[in-house]
Amino acid sequence: MAVNFINGCATPSPFCNEASSSLHKLKQTRTQRYLPSSKAMHFLLLGATGRTGQHVVSELLSQGHTAVALVRTSGSLIARPGLTVVIGSPLSKSDLKSALYAAPSLTPSAAIITLNTVRKSDSPFAPQVSPPRFLADSCANVCEVLGHAAIYRIVVMSTAGVGDSWAELPWLSKAFMAWTNIKYALEDHGLVDKEIRLTKMDWTLVRASRLRFDDPMQTPTDMKTDVQTLGSKGDGMRMTDSVSVASVARFLVKVAVDGLFIKSAVVVRD
């Protein structure tokens, strides 16, 4: 089913419950407009209803790009000019294929994934709701469907502590992850990190430090800060590191549009 309108976490963890975002939908304002561009690109989005994903949508549209978002719940994301919404699951290859060609005459040149695992609440001790390997299987499906369509660019939001960045993670963050249910999300992100390297994709893994959610007292100008990149290992990570969802979203879009950090992982912080 496609609707076509084309043309803070208080804990020291990067794993706030990103996907429990139905209660945190980004407000759409009447002043937001789709701006056509002569250099516009078209993107496939997974995780567009999440708190980072919503910023990715807004950033893409503000730059004149278009996108098709695959979402699991009807009404969780509103289609608007430049954005096509398809209902389905990233665990279904047929749903992904439907999304890929949902916008007439437009084929995505890249995919941006901001999926995360879901817990029953934002509490790091809350039980896991997502099935095992949700992230890994979703990413594998996307890579397969994109590959069959000869589309090889994919940008995935990951987290600091995955892969070779674990060694540089502050010890308190390591202990926190080991003693909470956040460890399940870390394991799933780790599977994505390992398996995507075996594909033919031109992948980028953006390893976000502790996510910081929107401050209602901030103005849009205050939120427009560039992230710092710390390489794959996250050299120099600190316990106090964090990154706003708006900053991560802008970086994800920049990486996807400009073709940066291909076949690389990169840790980011504000």
C-alpha positions as CSV (number, residue, x, y, z in Angstrom):
1,M,0.0,0.0,0.0
2,A,1.6,3.2,-1.2
3,V,0.5,6.8,-0.6
4,N,2.1,8.8,-3.3
5,F,2.7,12.5,-3.1
6,I,5.9,12.7,-5.2
7,N,6.4,16.2,-6.9
8,G,17.8,12.2,25.2
9,C,18.1,9.3,27.0
10,A,19.1,10.0,30.6
11,T,21.5,7.0,30.8
12,P,25.1,6.9,29.5
13,S,24.1,4.8,26.5
14,P,23.9,5.3,22.7
15,F,20.8,3.0,22.7
16,C,17.8,5.1,23.6
17,N,14.7,3.4,22.3
18,E,14.8,5.1,18.9
19,A,12.0,3.0,17.4
20,S,9.5,3.8,20.1
21,S,8.9,7.0,18.3
22,S,5.1,6.9,17.7
23,L,4.9,9.0,20.9
24,H,7.6,11.4,19.6
25,K,6.5,12.3,16.1
26,L,8.1,15.3,14.6
27,K,5.5,18.0,14.3
28,Q,4.9,19.0,10.7
29,T,4.6,22.8,10.2
30,R,2.8,24.6,7.4
31,T,6.0,26.5,6.7
32,Q,7.9,23.3,5.7
33,R,8.0,23.0,1.9
34,Y,9.4,20.7,-0.6
35,L,12.0,22.5,-2.7
36,P,12.7,21.0,-6.1
37,S,16.3,20.8,-7.1
38,S,18.1,20.2,-10.4
39,K,20.5,17.9,-8.5
40,A,17.8,16.1,-6.6
41,M,18.3,12.5,-5.7
42,H,15.8,9.8,-4.7
43,F,16.2,7.7,-1.5
44,L,14.8,4.6,0.1
45,L,14.3,5.1,3.8
46,L,13.9,2.5,6.6
47,G,13.3,3.8,10.1
48,A,11.7,7.1,8.9
49,T,9.2,7.2,11.8
50,G,12.0,7.1,14.4
51,R,13.3,10.2,16.1
52,T,16.4,10.3,14.0
53,G,14.6,9.1,10.9
54,Q,12.0,11.9,11.0
55,H,14.9,14.4,10.9
56,V,16.4,12.5,7.9
57,V,13.1,13.0,6.0
58,S,12.9,16.7,6.8
59,E,16.5,17.2,5.8
60,L,16.2,15.4,2.5
61,L,13.0,17.3,1.5
62,S,14.5,20.7,2.5
63,Q,17.4,20.0,0.2
64,G,15.0,19.2,-2.7
65,H,15.5,15.4,-2.7
66,T,12.7,12.9,-2.8
67,A,12.2,9.7,-0.8
68,V,10.1,6.6,-0.3
69,A,9.7,5.4,3.2
70,L,8.8,1.9,4.2
71,V,6.9,2.0,7.5
72,R,5.3,-0.8,9.5
73,T,2.2,1.1,10.8
74,S,-0.4,3.0,8.8
75,G,-0.6,6.6,9.9
76,S,2.8,6.7,11.5
77,L,4.2,8.9,8.8
78,I,2.3,11.3,6.6
79,A,3.0,11.5,2.9
80,R,3.6,14.9,1.5
81,P,5.2,16.5,-1.6
82,G,8.5,14.7,-2.2
83,L,7.7,11.8,0.1
84,T,6.0,8.5,-0.8
85,V,4.9,6.3,2.1
86,V,4.6,2.5,1.7
87,I,3.2,0.2,4.4
88,G,5.3,-2.9,5.0
89,S,8.1,-4.6,6.9
90,P,11.8,-4.5,6.3
91,L,11.7,-8.3,7.1
92,S,9.7,-8.8,3.9
93,K,11.6,-8.7,0.6
94,S,8.4,-8.3,-1.3
95,D,7.5,-5.2,0.8
96,L,10.9,-3.8,0.1
97,K,10.5,-4.4,-3.6
98,S,7.2,-2.6,-3.5
99,A,8.8,0.4,-1.8
100,L,11.7,0.5,-4.3
101,Y,9.4,1.2,-7.2
102,A,6.5,2.9,-5.4
103,A,7.3,6.4,-6.8
104,P,6.5,6.5,-10.6
105,S,9.6,7.1,-12.8
106,L,11.9,7.4,-9.7
107,T,14.4,4.7,-8.7
108,P,16.4,5.3,-5.5
109,S,20.1,5.9,-5.9
110,A,20.7,5.0,-2.2
111,A,19.1,3.8,1.0
112,I,19.4,5.3,4.4
113,I,18.6,3.1,7.3
114,T,17.9,4.4,10.8
115,L,16.2,1.3,12.3
116,N,16.8,0.3,15.9
117,T,15.5,-2.5,18.0
118,V,12.4,-1.9,20.2
119,R,11.9,-2.3,23.9
120,K,8.7,-2.0,25.8
121,S,9.8,1.4,27.1
122,D,12.8,3.7,27.0
123,S,14.1,2.1,30.2
124,P,17.3,0.3,29.5
125,F,16.0,-2.6,31.6
126,A,12.7,-2.9,29.6
127,P,12.2,-6.3,27.9
128,Q,13.1,-6.5,24.2
129,V,10.2,-6.5,21.8
130,S,12.0,-6.8,18.4
131,P,12.7,-10.3,17.3
132,P,16.3,-11.6,17.3
133,R,18.4,-10.4,14.3
134,F,15.8,-7.8,13.5
135,L,18.4,-5.2,12.3
136,A,20.7,-7.8,10.7
137,D,17.9,-9.5,8.8
138,S,16.4,-6.2,7.7
139,C,19.7,-5.0,6.4
140,A,20.4,-8.2,4.6
141,N,17.0,-8.0,2.9
142,V,17.6,-4.4,1.8
143,C,21.1,-5.3,0.5
144,E,19.7,-8.2,-1.5
145,V,16.8,-6.2,-3.0
146,L,19.0,-3.2,-3.8
147,G,21.6,-5.5,-5.4
148,H,19.1,-7.1,-7.7
149,A,18.2,-3.5,-8.8
150,A,21.8,-2.6,-9.3
151,I,21.7,-0.1,-6.5
152,Y,24.7,-0.4,-4.3
153,R,24.8,2.7,-2.0
154,I,23.6,2.2,1.5
155,V,24.1,4.3,4.7
156,V,23.3,2.7,8.0
157,M,23.0,4.4,11.4
158,S,24.9,2.2,13.9
159,T,26.2,3.0,17.4
160,A,29.5,3.7,19.2
161,G,30.7,0.5,20.8
162,V,30.1,-1.7,17.8
163,G,33.0,-3.6,16.1
164,D,36.4,-2.1,16.5
165,S,35.0,0.9,18.4
166,W,34.3,-1.3,21.5
167,A,37.9,-1.0,22.7
168,E,37.7,2.8,22.8
169,L,34.4,2.9,24.6
170,P,34.6,4.3,28.1
171,W,34.5,1.5,30.7
172,L,31.4,2.8,32.4
173,S,29.5,2.6,29.1
174,K,30.7,-0.9,28.6
175,A,29.5,-1.9,32.1
176,F,26.1,-0.2,31.5
177,M,25.6,-2.1,28.3
178,A,26.6,-5.4,29.8
179,W,24.1,-5.1,32.7
180,T,21.1,-3.9,30.8
181,N,18.9,-5.1,27.9
182,I,20.7,-2.6,25.7
183,K,23.2,-5.5,25.1
184,Y,20.6,-7.1,22.7
185,A,20.6,-4.0,20.5
186,L,24.4,-3.9,20.6
187,E,24.6,-7.5,19.5
188,D,22.2,-6.9,16.6
189,H,24.1,-3.8,15.4
190,G,27.2,-5.9,15.6
191,L,25.7,-8.5,13.3
192,V,24.9,-5.8,10.8
193,D,28.5,-4.5,11.1
194,K,29.9,-7.9,10.3
195,E,27.5,-9.0,7.6
196,I,27.3,-5.8,5.5
197,R,31.1,-6.0,4.9
198,L,30.5,-9.3,3.1
199,T,28.1,-7.7,0.6
200,K,28.8,-5.8,-2.6
201,M,27.3,-2.7,-1.2
202,D,29.1,0.7,-1.1
203,W,28.2,0.9,2.6
204,T,28.8,3.4,5.3
205,L,28.2,2.7,9.0
206,V,27.6,5.9,11.1
207,R,28.3,5.0,14.7
208,A,26.5,7.5,16.8
209,S,27.6,8.3,20.4
210,R,24.9,8.6,23.0
211,L,21.8,10.0,21.3
212,R,20.5,13.3,22.6
213,F,16.9,14.0,21.7
214,D,15.3,17.3,20.8
215,D,15.3,20.1,23.3
216,P,12.0,22.1,23.0
217,M,13.9,25.2,24.1
218,Q,16.3,25.1,21.2
219,T,15.7,26.9,18.0
220,P,16.3,25.3,14.6
221,T,19.4,27.5,14.3
222,D,20.8,26.2,17.6
223,M,20.4,22.6,16.5
224,K,22.4,23.1,13.2
225,T,25.8,21.9,14.4
226,D,28.3,19.8,12.6
227,V,29.4,16.5,14.1
228,Q,32.9,15.6,14.9
229,T,34.2,12.4,13.2
230,L,36.4,10.1,15.3
231,G,37.2,7.4,12.7
232,S,36.1,3.8,12.8
233,K,37.5,3.1,16.3
234,G,36.3,6.3,17.9
235,D,39.7,7.5,19.0
236,G,39.3,9.9,21.9
237,M,35.8,8.9,22.9
238,R,34.7,10.3,26.3
239,M,32.1,9.4,28.8
240,T,30.4,12.7,28.3
241,D,30.1,12.3,24.5
242,S,26.7,12.7,22.9
243,V,25.1,13.7,19.6
244,S,21.8,15.2,18.8
245,V,19.4,13.3,16.5
246,A,19.2,16.3,14.3
247,S,23.0,16.4,13.9
248,V,23.2,12.7,13.1
249,A,20.4,13.1,10.6
250,R,22.2,15.9,8.7
251,F,25.4,13.8,8.7
252,L,23.6,10.7,7.4
253,V,22.1,12.8,4.5
254,K,25.4,14.4,3.8
255,V,27.2,11.1,3.6
256,A,24.6,9.6,1.4
257,V,24.3,12.6,-1.0
258,D,28.1,13.3,-1.2
259,G,29.3,9.7,-1.3
260,L,31.5,10.0,1.8
261,F,33.1,7.3,3.9
262,I,32.3,4.5,1.4
263,K,33.1,1.1,2.8
264,S,33.9,2.7,6.1
265,A,32.6,3.0,9.7
266,V,32.8,6.3,11.5
267,V,32.1,7.3,15.1
268,V,30.4,10.7,15.5
269,R,29.7,13.1,18.3
270,D,28.7,16.8,18.7
